[in-house]
């Protein structure tokens, strides 16, 4: 197994978009080659994932469904998901955070 962790260093803040496109293209090429050689595995380590990557894709649809069912049982109104801005969501949606004064 090979694990790829891409860390880029560059000096101009204005190059963010260019560098993000470069990383995306690099990962797309690696994924394509891995699939061609039958060595691809969909697992993505959350701590090293880009915000657009589906970190739950490697969990299998059955396990994702179980997690969504548990989420619905414990938090049907998605309060915890709304209170935790950003990061990765099971349904990949971005929910605007609730202002703290509404929770107090």
Residue pairs with C-beta under 8 A, 6 or more apart in sequence:
1 41
2 39
3 45
4 27
4 30
5 48
6 23
6 26
6 27
8 19
8 22
8 23
10 19
20 50
23 50
24 50
24 52
27 50
31 40
34 40
34 41
41 58
42 57
42 58
43 58
44 53
44 54
44 55
44 57
44 58
45 55
46 55
46 88
49 55
49 88
51 86
51 88
54 92
55 88
56 64
56 67
56 88
56 90
56 92
59 67
64 90
67 90
68 90
68 91
71 78
71 81
71 90
75 81
78 95
79 98
79 103
81 89
81 95
82 95
82 96
82 97
82 98
83 97
83 98
83 103
84 97
85 96
85 97
86 94
89 95
